[in-house]
Every structure is written in C-alpha cells, then in structure tokens.
C-alpha cells in the first residue's frame, strides 16, 4: 500500500507546513536527498508546545509531541516532493528533547516520531536515529526533530 493510501486509511490529516521564523528553509533537496529542517510540536492552532520533559511534561505527553512533530515533517516531505509516495526511505532522524538534566528516556520520547513514520511509510519509514537531551530548545519547545530522506529515482 502506498504512503498516501496509508495516510487516508489511518485517517491522518497532515498540518500546514509552517513558515520558518528565521533565515532558513523548511527543507532542501540535494540530488536524491531531502534534508528536513528541525521542527517542534504544534497544536491544531499552530502554537508551539513548550515545557521541560521530566518536569512539566511527562514521557507519554512528550511521545505525543514527537508524533505531532513527525506529522509536521511528513507535511514538509509531501510539500517538497509532491507526494509521500516519492519517499524511497528515511535515512536518519535527529531527535532533541528539552529535558531536565537527569532525564534518561530520550529514545522513548522520539519513538513518537519513529513509530509514526513506520505506520505511514512502512519499511521505508525505518531509519537510523539519534535521540539526545538538550538543556533548552528554541522557544522552549519540548521536542525538536530533523531528518534526512532518500528520494525515489
């Protein structure tokens, strides 16, 4: 089943791609590689979801926020490529978690995005990944994720 068909089957509606707040692009294509700029979680109104994981934000809520971030990344992929069906495979994700210093469950948080990519893209959604803790992130967002995607020839 195609990625676009899976989206419909799962009832997933992708959000609008947000306009960058600084001097950068939401994505850049170089050859057959799509580079996705870092994104954070936004609610249905486009408001950035903030807070420190391990303090104001639970692991479960942070997982949900990583999934929301993944929806934004999928939207950027679709905008860049015209269709998610042009994704050959996800190469790598870098997931950053705004967390208290002794937080140790960054991988559990970033699984929110990773699980979504496999749901939508199937085997093509499996990827290499880094999940790291940060002392802070822009706008105090709780999660930021960037990605590298191979485009079908």
VMD Tcl script that builds the backbone (N, CA, C; Angstrom):
set m [mol new atoms 459]
animate dup $m
set s [atomselect $m all]
$s set {name element resname resid chain x y z} {
  {N N UNK 1 A 0.851 -1.179 0.000}
  {CA C UNK 1 A 0.000 0.000 0.000}
  {C C UNK 1 A 0.901 1.249 0.000}
  {N N UNK 2 A 0.515 2.254 -0.756}
  {CA C UNK 2 A 1.308 3.472 -0.842}
  {C C UNK 2 A 1.201 4.283 0.456}
  {N N UNK 3 A 2.155 5.158 0.663}
  {CA C UNK 3 A 2.146 6.012 1.854}
  {C C UNK 3 A 0.912 6.922 1.859}
  {N N UNK 4 A 0.566 7.468 0.703}
  {CA C UNK 4 A -0.610 8.340 0.638}
  {C C UNK 4 A -1.883 7.565 0.963}
  {N N UNK 5 A -1.972 6.327 0.502}
  {CA C UNK 5 A -3.139 5.481 0.816}
  {C C UNK 5 A -3.169 5.143 2.307}
  {N N UNK 6 A -1.997 4.878 2.903}
  {CA C UNK 6 A -1.934 4.588 4.340}
  {C C UNK 6 A -2.413 5.780 5.155}
  {N N UNK 7 A -2.000 6.983 4.744}
  {CA C UNK 7 A -2.465 8.182 5.457}
  {C C UNK 7 A -3.983 8.216 5.496}
  {N N UNK 8 A -4.606 7.986 4.349}
  {CA C UNK 8 A -6.074 8.004 4.270}
  {C C UNK 8 A -6.670 6.899 5.130}
  {N N UNK 9 A -6.097 5.692 5.023}
  {CA C UNK 9 A -6.607 4.559 5.796}
  {C C UNK 9 A -6.523 4.825 7.298}
  {N N UNK 10 A -5.443 5.476 7.730}
  {CA C UNK 10 A -5.251 5.776 9.151}
  {C C UNK 10 A -6.030 7.015 9.595}
  {N N UNK 11 A -6.617 7.740 8.640}
  {CA C UNK 11 A -7.370 8.949 8.977}
  {C C UNK 11 A -6.477 10.101 9.417}
  {N N UNK 12 A -5.244 10.110 8.936}
  {CA C UNK 12 A -4.295 11.155 9.323}
  {C C UNK 12 A -4.380 12.318 8.340}
  {N N UNK 13 A -4.556 13.504 8.893}
  {CA C UNK 13 A -4.546 14.731 8.103}
  {C C UNK 13 A -3.279 15.490 8.493}
  {N N UNK 14 A -2.460 15.788 7.503}
  {CA C UNK 14 A -1.211 16.483 7.782}
  {C C UNK 14 A -1.461 17.977 7.977}
  {N N UNK 15 A -0.685 18.595 8.879}
  {CA C UNK 15 A -0.847 20.037 9.111}
  {C C UNK 15 A -0.228 20.850 7.980}
  {N N UNK 16 A -0.473 22.140 8.000}
  {CA C UNK 16 A 0.184 23.060 7.075}
  {C C UNK 16 A 1.669 23.102 7.417}
  {N N UNK 17 A 2.506 23.264 6.411}
  {CA C UNK 17 A 3.935 23.440 6.668}
  {C C UNK 17 A 4.121 24.862 7.189}
  {N N UNK 18 A 4.754 24.971 8.334}
  {CA C UNK 18 A 4.932 26.275 8.964}
  {C C UNK 18 A 6.021 27.074 8.246}
  {N N UNK 19 A 5.820 28.359 8.172}
  {CA C UNK 19 A 6.814 29.260 7.601}
  {C C UNK 19 A 7.955 29.402 8.602}
  {N N UNK 20 A 9.200 29.268 8.159}
  {CA C UNK 20 A 10.330 29.417 9.086}
  {C C UNK 20 A 10.311 30.775 9.785}
  {N N UNK 21 A 10.772 30.793 11.039}
  {CA C UNK 21 A 10.780 32.022 11.827}
  {C C UNK 21 A 12.106 32.770 11.704}
  {N N UNK 22 A 13.040 32.212 10.939}
  {CA C UNK 22 A 14.346 32.851 10.755}
  {C C UNK 22 A 14.792 32.638 9.306}
  {N N UNK 23 A 16.055 32.882 9.025}
  {CA C UNK 23 A 16.588 32.831 7.674}
  {C C UNK 23 A 17.035 31.412 7.312}
  {N N UNK 24 A 16.079 30.533 7.088}
  {CA C UNK 24 A 16.345 29.161 6.659}
  {C C UNK 24 A 15.137 28.629 5.913}
  {N N UNK 25 A 15.300 27.461 5.296}
  {CA C UNK 25 A 14.227 26.812 4.543}
  {C C UNK 25 A 13.676 25.632 5.343}
  {N N UNK 26 A 12.399 25.272 5.145}
  {CA C UNK 26 A 11.857 24.108 5.847}
  {C C UNK 26 A 12.439 22.796 5.324}
  {N N UNK 27 A 12.990 22.830 4.108}
  {CA C UNK 27 A 13.621 21.648 3.520}
  {C C UNK 27 A 14.524 22.089 2.380}
  {N N UNK 28 A 15.408 21.192 1.986}
  {CA C UNK 28 A 16.293 21.440 0.847}
  {C C UNK 28 A 16.561 20.097 0.186}
  {N N UNK 29 A 16.421 20.062 -1.144}
  {CA C UNK 29 A 16.724 18.854 -1.911}
  {C C UNK 29 A 18.112 19.027 -2.527}
  {N N UNK 30 A 18.952 17.999 -2.352}
  {CA C UNK 30 A 20.279 17.965 -2.971}
  {C C UNK 30 A 20.408 16.592 -3.630}
  {N N UNK 31 A 20.329 16.558 -4.954}
  {CA C UNK 31 A 20.357 15.275 -5.662}
  {C C UNK 31 A 19.126 14.468 -5.300}
  {N N UNK 32 A 19.350 13.255 -4.802}
  {CA C UNK 32 A 18.220 12.408 -4.409}
  {C C UNK 32 A 18.029 12.379 -2.892}
  {N N UNK 33 A 18.502 13.427 -2.209}
  {CA C UNK 33 A 18.373 13.516 -0.757}
  {C C UNK 33 A 17.550 14.748 -0.391}
  {N N UNK 34 A 16.585 14.550 0.513}
  {CA C UNK 34 A 15.772 15.627 1.058}
  {C C UNK 34 A 16.210 15.851 2.501}
  {N N UNK 35 A 16.644 17.063 2.794}
  {CA C UNK 35 A 17.021 17.444 4.155}
  {C C UNK 35 A 15.870 18.229 4.757}
  {N N UNK 36 A 15.394 17.781 5.909}
  {CA C UNK 36 A 14.279 18.436 6.589}
  {C C UNK 36 A 14.798 19.240 7.759}
  {N N UNK 37 A 14.468 20.528 7.797}
  {CA C UNK 37 A 14.857 21.379 8.916}
  {C C UNK 37 A 14.174 20.901 10.189}
  {N N UNK 38 A 14.790 21.212 11.315}
  {CA C UNK 38 A 14.204 20.845 12.598}
  {C C UNK 38 A 12.848 21.498 12.799}
  {N N UNK 39 A 11.938 20.712 13.342}
  {CA C UNK 39 A 10.590 21.189 13.666}
  {C C UNK 39 A 10.261 20.783 15.088}
  {N N UNK 40 A 9.337 21.527 15.674}
  {CA C UNK 40 A 8.836 21.198 17.001}
  {C C UNK 40 A 7.350 20.934 16.971}
  {N N UNK 41 A 6.806 20.501 18.095}
  {CA C UNK 41 A 5.378 20.174 18.155}
  {C C UNK 41 A 4.506 21.420 18.204}
  {N N UNK 42 A 3.426 21.369 17.440}
  {CA C UNK 42 A 2.455 22.467 17.415}
  {C C UNK 42 A 1.052 21.891 17.605}
  {N N UNK 43 A 0.208 22.663 18.264}
  {CA C UNK 43 A -1.177 22.222 18.418}
  {C C UNK 43 A -1.955 22.552 17.140}
  {N N UNK 44 A -3.257 22.290 17.146}
  {CA C UNK 44 A -4.077 22.479 15.944}
  {C C UNK 44 A -4.158 23.940 15.503}
  {N N UNK 45 A -3.833 24.883 16.391}
  {CA C UNK 45 A -3.826 26.305 16.037}
  {C C UNK 45 A -2.444 26.770 15.572}
  {N N UNK 46 A -1.451 25.874 15.621}
  {CA C UNK 46 A -0.102 26.231 15.211}
  {C C UNK 46 A 0.777 26.752 16.336}
  {N N UNK 47 A 0.268 26.723 17.567}
  {CA C UNK 47 A 1.027 27.190 18.723}
  {C C UNK 47 A 2.062 26.142 19.124}
  {N N UNK 48 A 3.292 26.582 19.357}
  {CA C UNK 48 A 4.368 25.677 19.770}
  {C C UNK 48 A 4.081 25.149 21.168}
  {N N UNK 49 A 4.230 23.843 21.343}
  {CA C UNK 49 A 4.044 23.209 22.649}
  {C C UNK 49 A 5.377 23.223 23.387}
  {N N UNK 50 A 5.371 23.818 24.570}
  {CA C UNK 50 A 6.600 24.054 25.318}
  {C C UNK 50 A 6.639 23.253 26.608}
  {N N UNK 51 A 7.788 23.292 27.257}
  {CA C UNK 51 A 7.935 22.685 28.572}
  {C C UNK 51 A 9.042 21.660 28.618}
  {N N UNK 52 A 9.599 21.485 29.796}
  {CA C UNK 52 A 10.690 20.538 30.026}
  {C C UNK 52 A 10.137 19.143 30.279}
  {N N UNK 53 A 10.689 18.180 29.545}
  {CA C UNK 53 A 10.317 16.783 29.750}
  {C C UNK 53 A 11.003 16.315 31.038}
  {N N UNK 54 A 10.232 15.642 31.876}
  {CA C UNK 54 A 10.735 15.214 33.173}
  {C C UNK 54 A 10.376 16.188 34.271}
  {N N UNK 55 A 9.810 17.333 33.894}
  {CA C UNK 55 A 9.310 18.313 34.865}
  {C C UNK 55 A 7.837 18.567 34.546}
  {N N UNK 56 A 7.548 19.553 33.671}
  {CA C UNK 56 A 6.149 19.875 33.336}
  {C C UNK 56 A 5.539 18.903 32.334}
  {N N UNK 57 A 6.378 18.179 31.588}
  {CA C UNK 57 A 5.903 17.319 30.506}
  {C C UNK 57 A 6.299 15.870 30.802}
  {N N UNK 58 A 5.310 14.979 30.801}
  {CA C UNK 58 A 5.567 13.550 31.048}
  {C C UNK 58 A 6.161 12.882 29.805}
  {N N UNK 59 A 6.711 11.706 29.981}
  {CA C UNK 59 A 7.240 10.935 28.856}
  {C C UNK 59 A 6.124 10.643 27.856}
  {N N UNK 60 A 4.946 10.296 28.337}
  {CA C UNK 60 A 3.816 9.983 27.457}
  {C C UNK 60 A 3.389 11.201 26.636}
  {N N UNK 61 A 3.334 12.343 27.284}
  {CA C UNK 61 A 2.967 13.574 26.570}
  {C C UNK 61 A 4.066 13.960 25.578}
  {N N UNK 62 A 5.320 13.775 25.972}
  {CA C UNK 62 A 6.432 14.095 25.067}
  {C C UNK 62 A 6.415 13.166 23.852}
  {N N UNK 63 A 6.055 11.894 24.040}
  {CA C UNK 63 A 5.900 10.949 22.923}
  {C C UNK 63 A 4.849 11.492 21.951}
  {N N UNK 64 A 3.715 11.960 22.488}
  {CA C UNK 64 A 2.642 12.529 21.662}
  {C C UNK 64 A 3.152 13.760 20.906}
  {N N UNK 65 A 3.956 14.559 21.564}
  {CA C UNK 65 A 4.506 15.755 20.928}
  {C C UNK 65 A 5.514 15.389 19.835}
  {N N UNK 66 A 6.279 14.328 20.043}
  {CA C UNK 66 A 7.195 13.868 18.990}
  {C C UNK 66 A 6.389 13.372 17.794}
  {N N UNK 67 A 5.260 12.742 18.053}
  {CA C UNK 67 A 4.384 12.307 16.952}
  {C C UNK 67 A 3.839 13.511 16.192}
  {N N UNK 68 A 3.407 14.550 16.905}
  {CA C UNK 68 A 2.945 15.777 16.255}
  {C C UNK 68 A 4.057 16.384 15.402}
  {N N UNK 69 A 5.268 16.355 15.916}
  {CA C UNK 69 A 6.414 16.857 15.164}
  {C C UNK 69 A 6.609 16.028 13.902}
  {N N UNK 70 A 6.446 14.716 14.022}
  {CA C UNK 70 A 6.537 13.835 12.858}
  {C C UNK 70 A 5.500 14.160 11.803}
  {N N UNK 71 A 4.302 14.538 12.223}
  {CA C UNK 71 A 3.271 14.942 11.259}
  {C C UNK 71 A 3.737 16.175 10.479}
  {N N UNK 72 A 4.364 17.113 11.173}
  {CA C UNK 72 A 4.897 18.289 10.508}
  {C C UNK 72 A 6.004 17.939 9.528}
  {N N UNK 73 A 6.846 16.978 9.891}
  {CA C UNK 73 A 7.914 16.538 8.991}
  {C C UNK 73 A 7.334 15.835 7.765}
  {N N UNK 74 A 6.306 15.015 7.953}
  {CA C UNK 74 A 5.643 14.368 6.818}
  {C C UNK 74 A 5.024 15.422 5.896}
  {N N UNK 75 A 4.442 16.474 6.481}
  {CA C UNK 75 A 3.857 17.546 5.671}
  {C C UNK 75 A 4.938 18.241 4.840}
  {N N UNK 76 A 6.104 18.463 5.439}
  {CA C UNK 76 A 7.208 19.088 4.701}
  {C C UNK 76 A 7.699 18.160 3.589}
  {N N UNK 77 A 7.759 16.853 3.873}
  {CA C UNK 77 A 8.145 15.878 2.841}
  {C C UNK 77 A 7.190 15.951 1.662}
  {N N UNK 78 A 5.895 15.958 1.970}
  {CA C UNK 78 A 4.884 15.991 0.908}
  {C C UNK 78 A 4.993 17.277 0.101}
  {N N UNK 79 A 5.165 18.408 0.793}
  {CA C UNK 79 A 5.292 19.679 0.078}
  {C C UNK 79 A 6.528 19.678 -0.822}
  {N N UNK 80 A 7.629 19.154 -0.323}
  {CA C UNK 80 A 8.879 19.137 -1.088}
  {C C UNK 80 A 8.798 18.212 -2.296}
  {N N UNK 81 A 8.138 17.063 -2.125}
  {CA C UNK 81 A 8.155 16.009 -3.139}
  {C C UNK 81 A 6.862 15.911 -3.955}
  {N N UNK 82 A 5.812 16.576 -3.504}
  {CA C UNK 82 A 4.526 16.485 -4.197}
  {C C UNK 82 A 3.676 15.326 -3.718}
  {N N UNK 83 A 4.313 14.280 -3.204}
  {CA C UNK 83 A 3.621 13.093 -2.700}
  {C C UNK 83 A 4.578 12.312 -1.806}
  {N N UNK 84 A 4.044 11.755 -0.743}
  {CA C UNK 84 A 4.863 10.892 0.122}
  {C C UNK 84 A 5.266 9.605 -0.593}
  {N N UNK 85 A 4.590 9.299 -1.695}
  {CA C UNK 85 A 4.928 8.096 -2.455}
  {C C UNK 85 A 6.284 8.225 -3.150}
  {N N UNK 86 A 6.854 9.417 -3.173}
  {CA C UNK 86 A 8.191 9.619 -3.750}
  {C C UNK 86 A 9.305 9.340 -2.742}
  {N N UNK 87 A 8.943 9.074 -1.480}
  {CA C UNK 87 A 9.951 8.747 -0.468}
  {C C UNK 87 A 10.476 7.341 -0.738}
  {N N UNK 88 A 11.788 7.235 -0.938}
  {CA C UNK 88 A 12.410 5.919 -1.085}
  {C C UNK 88 A 12.560 5.305 0.301}
  {N N UNK 89 A 13.210 6.041 1.218}
  {CA C UNK 89 A 13.304 5.624 2.609}
  {C C UNK 89 A 13.802 6.790 3.452}
  {N N UNK 90 A 13.503 6.734 4.739}
  {CA C UNK 90 A 14.014 7.716 5.683}
  {C C UNK 90 A 15.411 7.250 6.076}
  {N N UNK 91 A 16.394 8.111 5.871}
  {CA C UNK 91 A 17.780 7.753 6.159}
  {C C UNK 91 A 18.058 7.891 7.649}
  {N N UNK 92 A 17.798 9.090 8.202}
  {CA C UNK 92 A 18.161 9.351 9.595}
  {C C UNK 92 A 17.319 10.455 10.188}
  {N N UNK 93 A 17.051 10.333 11.480}
  {CA C UNK 93 A 16.420 11.384 12.267}
  {C C UNK 93 A 17.356 11.795 13.389}
  {N N UNK 94 A 17.327 13.078 13.712}
  {CA C UNK 94 A 17.966 13.580 14.922}
  {C C UNK 94 A 16.851 14.136 15.786}
  {N N UNK 95 A 16.626 13.505 16.928}
  {CA C UNK 95 A 15.587 13.931 17.853}
  {C C UNK 95 A 16.201 14.552 19.089}
  {N N UNK 96 A 15.771 15.767 19.397}
  {CA C UNK 96 A 16.280 16.511 20.549}
  {C C UNK 96 A 15.148 16.729 21.547}
  {N N UNK 97 A 15.435 16.430 22.800}
  {CA C UNK 97 A 14.422 16.513 23.852}
  {C C UNK 97 A 14.859 17.559 24.869}
  {N N UNK 98 A 14.032 18.575 25.073}
  {CA C UNK 98 A 14.269 19.611 26.078}
  {C C UNK 98 A 13.891 18.994 27.421}
  {N N UNK 99 A 14.899 18.576 28.187}
  {CA C UNK 99 A 14.624 17.779 29.384}
  {C C UNK 99 A 15.446 18.244 30.581}
  {N N UNK 100 A 15.005 17.813 31.741}
  {CA C UNK 100 A 15.766 18.058 32.971}
  {C C UNK 100 A 17.089 17.291 32.867}
  {N N UNK 101 A 18.129 17.741 33.582}
  {CA C UNK 101 A 19.465 17.155 33.425}
  {C C UNK 101 A 19.558 15.642 33.642}
  {N N UNK 102 A 18.769 15.085 34.539}
  {CA C UNK 102 A 18.903 13.646 34.813}
  {C C UNK 102 A 17.921 12.778 34.018}
  {N N UNK 103 A 17.256 13.354 33.020}
  {CA C UNK 103 A 16.312 12.596 32.189}
  {C C UNK 103 A 17.059 11.583 31.333}
  {N N UNK 104 A 16.532 10.354 31.254}
  {CA C UNK 104 A 17.228 9.279 30.555}
  {C C UNK 104 A 16.397 8.588 29.473}
  {N N UNK 105 A 15.188 9.042 29.232}
  {CA C UNK 105 A 14.293 8.331 28.312}
  {C C UNK 105 A 14.094 9.049 26.978}
  {N N UNK 106 A 15.124 9.716 26.476}
  {CA C UNK 106 A 15.013 10.397 25.183}
  {C C UNK 106 A 14.540 9.458 24.080}
  {N N UNK 107 A 15.066 8.208 23.992}
  {CA C UNK 107 A 14.590 7.307 22.937}
  {C C UNK 107 A 13.084 7.035 23.014}
  {N N UNK 108 A 12.537 6.895 24.223}
  {CA C UNK 108 A 11.096 6.652 24.368}
  {C C UNK 108 A 10.293 7.831 23.818}
  {N N UNK 109 A 10.801 9.043 24.006}
  {CA C UNK 109 A 10.119 10.238 23.507}
  {C C UNK 109 A 10.148 10.257 21.979}
  {N N UNK 110 A 11.318 10.118 21.385}
  {CA C UNK 110 A 11.472 10.239 19.934}
  {C C UNK 110 A 10.796 9.082 19.204}
  {N N UNK 111 A 10.510 7.988 19.914}
  {CA C UNK 111 A 9.722 6.899 19.315}
  {C C UNK 111 A 8.380 7.400 18.793}
  {N N UNK 112 A 7.867 8.487 19.338}
  {CA C UNK 112 A 6.600 9.042 18.834}
  {C C UNK 112 A 6.685 9.367 17.355}
  {N N UNK 113 A 7.791 9.909 16.925}
  {CA C UNK 113 A 8.002 10.220 15.509}
  {C C UNK 113 A 8.366 8.952 14.736}
  {N N UNK 114 A 9.283 8.172 15.276}
  {CA C UNK 114 A 9.721 6.950 14.591}
  {C C UNK 114 A 8.557 6.001 14.337}
  {N N UNK 115 A 7.714 5.797 15.343}
  {CA C UNK 115 A 6.556 4.910 15.190}
  {C C UNK 115 A 5.608 5.424 14.111}
  {N N UNK 116 A 5.386 6.740 14.081}
  {CA C UNK 116 A 4.525 7.338 13.061}
  {C C UNK 116 A 5.092 7.085 11.670}
  {N N UNK 117 A 6.386 7.290 11.474}
  {CA C UNK 117 A 6.989 7.099 10.153}
  {C C UNK 117 A 6.814 5.667 9.666}
  {N N UNK 118 A 6.952 4.694 10.558}
  {CA C UNK 118 A 6.770 3.295 10.155}
  {C C UNK 118 A 5.289 3.026 9.862}
  {N N UNK 119 A 4.381 3.613 10.641}
  {CA C UNK 119 A 2.947 3.453 10.371}
  {C C UNK 119 A 2.598 3.948 8.972}
  {N N UNK 120 A 3.126 5.105 8.600}
  {CA C UNK 120 A 2.750 5.748 7.339}
  {C C UNK 120 A 3.574 5.235 6.163}
  {N N UNK 121 A 4.878 5.067 6.365}
  {CA C UNK 121 A 5.773 4.730 5.259}
  {C C UNK 121 A 6.148 3.251 5.205}
  {N N UNK 122 A 5.714 2.469 6.173}
  {CA C UNK 122 A 6.064 1.050 6.205}
  {C C UNK 122 A 7.561 0.870 6.393}
  {N N UNK 123 A 8.138 -0.120 5.722}
  {CA C UNK 123 A 9.576 -0.402 5.835}
  {C C UNK 123 A 10.416 0.813 5.468}
  {N N UNK 124 A 9.953 1.635 4.553}
  {CA C UNK 124 A 10.679 2.840 4.141}
  {C C UNK 124 A 10.788 3.853 5.278}
  {N N UNK 125 A 9.957 3.716 6.293}
  {CA C UNK 125 A 9.987 4.629 7.426}
  {C C UNK 125 A 11.016 4.277 8.476}
  {N N UNK 126 A 11.604 3.069 8.400}
  {CA C UNK 126 A 12.639 2.670 9.358}
  {C C UNK 126 A 13.910 3.443 9.047}
  {N N UNK 127 A 14.614 3.868 10.090}
  {CA C UNK 127 A 15.712 4.801 9.904}
  {C C UNK 127 A 16.774 4.653 10.987}
  {N N UNK 128 A 17.953 5.188 10.693}
  {CA C UNK 128 A 18.960 5.394 11.732}
  {C C UNK 128 A 18.500 6.612 12.537}
  {N N UNK 129 A 18.977 6.715 13.800}
  {CA C UNK 129 A 18.446 7.792 14.626}
  {C C UNK 129 A 19.376 8.123 15.779}
  {N N UNK 130 A 19.362 9.381 16.149}
  {CA C UNK 130 A 19.964 9.825 17.403}
  {C C UNK 130 A 18.864 10.483 18.212}
  {N N UNK 131 A 18.831 10.199 19.507}
  {CA C UNK 131 A 17.867 10.819 20.418}
  {C C UNK 131 A 18.681 11.371 21.585}
  {N N UNK 132 A 18.716 12.695 21.686}
  {CA C UNK 132 A 19.590 13.323 22.669}
  {C C UNK 132 A 18.819 14.315 23.540}
  {N N UNK 133 A 19.354 14.559 24.726}
  {CA C UNK 133 A 18.780 15.538 25.635}
  {C C UNK 133 A 19.442 16.893 25.448}
  {N N UNK 134 A 18.654 17.934 25.627}
  {CA C UNK 134 A 19.129 19.310 25.496}
  {C C UNK 134 A 18.722 20.100 26.739}
  {N N UNK 135 A 19.555 21.071 27.083}
  {CA C UNK 135 A 19.231 21.960 28.199}
  {C C UNK 135 A 18.116 22.924 27.858}
  {N N UNK 136 A 17.984 23.261 26.567}
  {CA C UNK 136 A 16.888 24.100 26.089}
  {C C UNK 136 A 16.789 23.934 24.585}
  {N N UNK 137 A 15.666 24.344 24.033}
  {CA C UNK 137 A 15.421 24.350 22.597}
  {C C UNK 137 A 14.770 25.681 22.243}
  {N N UNK 138 A 14.788 26.082 20.963}
  {CA C UNK 138 A 14.171 27.356 20.579}
  {C C UNK 138 A 12.726 27.460 21.067}
  {N N UNK 139 A 12.378 28.643 21.562}
  {CA C UNK 139 A 11.022 28.934 22.046}
  {C C UNK 139 A 10.619 28.028 23.208}
  {N N UNK 140 A 11.578 27.331 23.807}
  {CA C UNK 140 A 11.343 26.376 24.901}
  {C C UNK 140 A 10.463 25.194 24.482}
  {N N UNK 141 A 10.436 24.903 23.128}
  {CA C UNK 141 A 9.684 23.729 22.681}
  {C C UNK 141 A 10.237 22.492 23.387}
  {N N UNK 142 A 9.391 21.509 23.596}
  {CA C UNK 142 A 9.800 20.326 24.350}
  {C C UNK 142 A 10.531 19.297 23.501}
  {N N UNK 143 A 10.326 19.318 22.190}
  {CA C UNK 143 A 10.942 18.351 21.277}
  {C C UNK 143 A 11.274 19.067 19.975}
  {N N UNK 144 A 12.399 18.720 19.372}
  {CA C UNK 144 A 12.714 19.170 18.018}
  {C C UNK 144 A 13.309 17.992 17.263}
  {N N UNK 145 A 12.858 17.804 16.019}
  {CA C UNK 145 A 13.328 16.672 15.214}
  {C C UNK 145 A 13.638 17.168 13.809}
  {N N UNK 146 A 14.763 16.706 13.268}
  {CA C UNK 146 A 15.124 16.978 11.876}
  {C C UNK 146 A 15.358 15.647 11.189}
  {N N UNK 147 A 15.368 15.634 9.858}
  {CA C UNK 147 A 15.501 14.364 9.154}
  {C C UNK 147 A 16.195 14.460 7.822}
  {N N UNK 148 A 16.633 13.298 7.372}
  {CA C UNK 148 A 17.232 13.121 6.046}
  {C C UNK 148 A 16.476 11.985 5.365}
  {N N UNK 149 A 16.030 12.237 4.136}
  {CA C UNK 149 A 15.178 11.292 3.420}
  {C C UNK 149 A 15.736 11.045 2.018}
  {N N UNK 150 A 15.792 9.778 1.605}
  {CA C UNK 150 A 16.179 9.430 0.232}
  {C C UNK 150 A 14.936 9.487 -0.647}
  {N N UNK 151 A 15.105 10.077 -1.841}
  {CA C UNK 151 A 14.003 10.238 -2.794}
  {C C UNK 151 A 14.119 9.155 -3.850}
  {N N UNK 152 A 12.972 8.585 -4.238}
  {CA C UNK 152 A 12.970 7.570 -5.290}
  {C C UNK 152 A 13.548 8.151 -6.581}
  {N N UNK 153 A 14.344 7.333 -7.296}
  {CA C UNK 153 A 14.904 7.824 -8.568}
  {C C UNK 153 A 13.820 8.016 -9.613}
}
mol reanalyze $m
mol bondsrecalc $m
mol representation Tube
mol addrep $m
